[in-house]
Amino acid sequence: MPDTLLTATDEDLMLRYGAGDLPSFRELYRRHSQGLYRFVAWRAPRRAWVDEIVQDAWASLHAARAGYQPQAAFRTYLYQIARNRLIDLLRQREGQEHDDVDELADERASPPQSLEQKQRHALLHAAIAALPVEQKEALVLQQFSGMSIQDIAVVTGAEAETVKSRLRYAMQKLRAGLDSAAGAGGQA
């Protein structure tokens, strides 16, 4: 891979891709596919929707490539596309049942360690899933996607101060939920 692809900004790569440079798209995909997948997986209420939403986001990016103008960070732009697709899908399929998301354990762990890890993951996942939608979204974007407050504000369409409040309340609720779960587990 040429050094220019590795050192180019996401925005420059997207502009190149808009002009027809396929290796630039490959580099954008390499950089952002896993983060986008994690973001959607945390937000989507059904596991079966995740691949569809992610694929639709990349397809929408492809369709919009020629008109792309770097007004915000590329990652913010991409996540906003996926978020909008998820919202559309939720509106289309309101009222359907939600699938549970299974947590995967570290394959190198011993069976007792694996069980403990699965239990911790399940507690954390349940605590995050119990958060109000706006708080969960802000938390996932910050903690799992590494977005700044400003980028989260752009993706969600909220003010930066609102994002800060959502994050603060989310962390308070997570701590309280995990503390009470640890207390209940210790008394069993």
C-alpha positions as CSV (number, residue, x, y, z in Angstrom):
1,M,0.0,0.0,0.0
2,P,1.5,3.4,-0.9
3,D,2.6,5.6,2.0
4,T,0.3,8.4,0.7
5,L,-2.8,6.3,1.5
6,L,-1.5,5.5,5.0
7,T,-0.7,9.1,5.8
8,A,-3.7,10.8,4.1
9,T,-6.5,12.1,6.2
10,D,-9.9,10.4,6.0
11,E,-11.3,13.5,4.3
12,D,-8.6,13.5,1.6
13,L,-9.2,9.8,1.0
14,M,-12.9,10.4,0.6
15,L,-12.3,13.2,-1.8
16,R,-10.0,10.9,-3.8
17,Y,-12.6,8.2,-3.7
18,G,-15.2,10.6,-5.0
19,A,-12.9,11.2,-8.0
20,G,-12.8,7.5,-8.7
21,D,-9.7,6.3,-6.6
22,L,-10.8,2.8,-5.4
23,P,-7.6,2.2,-3.2
24,S,-8.7,5.3,-1.2
25,F,-12.0,3.6,-0.4
26,R,-10.3,0.4,0.6
27,E,-8.2,2.4,3.1
28,L,-11.3,4.2,4.5
29,Y,-13.0,0.8,4.9
30,R,-9.9,-0.6,6.6
31,R,-9.8,2.3,9.0
32,H,-13.5,2.5,9.9
33,S,-15.3,-0.8,9.2
34,Q,-14.8,-2.3,12.7
35,G,-15.7,0.9,14.6
36,L,-18.8,1.4,12.5
37,Y,-19.8,-2.2,13.0
38,R,-19.4,-1.9,16.8
39,F,-21.3,1.4,16.9
40,V,-24.3,-0.2,15.0
41,A,-24.1,-3.4,17.0
42,W,-24.5,-1.5,20.3
43,R,-27.4,0.6,18.9
44,A,-29.4,-1.9,16.8
45,P,-32.1,-3.8,18.8
46,R,-31.8,-6.8,16.6
47,R,-28.6,-8.6,15.8
48,A,-29.9,-9.4,12.3
49,W,-30.1,-5.7,11.5
50,V,-26.4,-4.9,12.1
51,D,-25.0,-6.3,8.9
52,E,-27.8,-4.7,6.9
53,I,-27.3,-1.3,8.4
54,V,-23.6,-1.4,8.0
55,Q,-23.8,-2.5,4.4
56,D,-26.4,0.2,3.7
57,A,-24.2,2.8,5.3
58,W,-21.2,1.9,3.0
59,A,-23.6,1.7,0.0
60,S,-24.9,5.2,0.8
61,L,-21.4,6.5,1.2
62,H,-20.6,5.1,-2.2
63,A,-23.7,6.7,-3.7
64,A,-22.8,10.1,-2.2
65,R,-19.1,10.0,-2.9
66,A,-19.1,12.4,-5.8
67,G,-20.9,15.1,-3.8
68,Y,-18.9,14.7,-0.6
69,Q,-17.8,17.9,1.0
70,P,-15.7,17.6,4.2
71,Q,-17.7,19.8,6.5
72,A,-17.2,17.5,9.5
73,A,-14.8,14.7,10.3
74,F,-15.3,11.8,7.8
75,R,-16.0,9.3,10.7
76,T,-18.7,11.6,11.9
77,Y,-20.2,11.7,8.4
78,L,-20.1,7.9,8.1
79,Y,-21.6,7.3,11.5
80,Q,-24.3,9.8,10.8
81,I,-25.3,7.8,7.7
82,A,-25.5,4.6,9.7
83,R,-27.4,6.3,12.5
84,N,-29.9,7.7,10.0
85,R,-30.3,4.2,8.4
86,L,-30.9,2.7,11.8
87,I,-33.6,5.3,12.6
88,D,-35.3,4.6,9.3
89,L,-35.2,0.9,10.0
90,L,-36.6,1.3,13.4
91,R,-39.5,3.4,12.0
92,Q,-40.2,0.8,9.3
93,R,-40.2,-2.1,11.7
94,E,-41.7,-0.7,14.9
95,G,-43.1,-3.2,17.3
96,Q,-41.0,-6.2,16.3
97,E,-39.3,-8.3,18.9
98,H,-35.7,-7.6,19.9
99,D,-33.0,-10.3,19.7
100,D,-30.5,-10.7,22.6
101,V,-26.9,-10.1,21.8
102,D,-24.5,-12.9,22.9
103,E,-21.2,-11.9,24.4
104,L,-18.1,-13.7,23.2
105,A,-15.5,-14.8,25.7
106,D,-11.8,-14.7,25.2
107,E,-10.9,-18.1,23.6
108,R,-7.6,-18.2,25.6
109,A,-9.3,-18.1,29.0
110,S,-9.8,-21.1,31.2
111,P,-13.4,-22.3,31.6
112,P,-13.9,-20.5,35.0
113,Q,-12.2,-17.4,33.6
114,S,-14.4,-17.6,30.5
115,L,-17.5,-17.9,32.6
116,E,-16.6,-15.0,34.8
117,Q,-15.7,-12.9,31.7
118,K,-19.1,-13.7,30.1
119,Q,-20.9,-12.8,33.3
120,R,-19.0,-9.4,33.5
121,H,-19.7,-8.7,29.8
122,A,-23.4,-9.7,30.3
123,L,-23.7,-7.3,33.4
124,L,-22.0,-4.5,31.5
125,H,-24.1,-5.1,28.4
126,A,-27.3,-5.2,30.4
127,A,-26.3,-2.0,32.2
128,I,-25.6,-0.2,29.0
129,A,-28.8,-1.6,27.3
130,A,-30.8,-0.3,30.2
131,L,-29.7,3.3,29.6
132,P,-32.0,5.7,27.9
133,V,-31.4,5.7,24.1
134,E,-29.7,9.1,24.0
135,Q,-27.4,8.3,26.9
136,K,-26.5,4.9,25.4
137,E,-25.8,6.4,22.0
138,A,-23.5,9.1,23.4
139,L,-21.7,6.6,25.6
140,V,-21.1,4.1,22.8
141,L,-19.8,6.8,20.5
142,Q,-17.4,8.1,23.1
143,Q,-16.2,4.9,24.7
144,F,-16.3,2.4,21.9
145,S,-15.8,4.7,18.9
146,G,-13.5,7.2,20.5
147,M,-15.5,10.3,19.3
148,S,-15.1,13.7,20.8
149,I,-18.0,15.6,22.4
150,Q,-18.2,17.8,19.3
151,D,-18.3,14.8,16.9
152,I,-21.0,13.2,19.0
153,A,-23.0,16.4,18.9
154,V,-22.8,16.4,15.1
155,V,-23.8,12.8,14.7
156,T,-26.7,13.1,17.1
157,G,-27.8,16.6,16.3
158,A,-27.6,17.7,19.9
159,E,-25.7,20.6,21.5
160,A,-22.3,19.8,23.0
161,E,-23.5,20.6,26.5
162,T,-26.4,18.2,26.1
163,V,-24.0,15.5,25.0
164,K,-21.9,16.2,28.1
165,S,-24.9,15.8,30.3
166,R,-26.0,12.6,28.6
167,L,-22.5,11.2,29.2
168,R,-22.4,12.2,32.8
169,Y,-25.8,10.7,33.5
170,A,-25.0,7.5,31.6
171,M,-21.8,7.0,33.7
172,Q,-23.7,7.7,36.9
173,K,-26.3,5.1,35.9
174,L,-23.7,2.6,34.8
175,R,-21.8,2.9,38.1
176,A,-25.0,2.6,40.1
177,G,-26.2,-0.4,38.1
178,L,-22.9,-2.2,38.2
179,D,-22.5,-1.5,41.9
180,S,-25.9,-2.9,42.7
181,A,-25.3,-5.9,40.5
182,A,-22.0,-6.5,42.3
183,G,-23.7,-6.2,45.7
184,A,-26.4,-8.6,44.7
185,G,-23.9,-11.1,43.3
186,G,-21.8,-10.9,46.5
187,Q,-24.8,-11.8,48.7
188,A,-25.9,-14.8,46.6
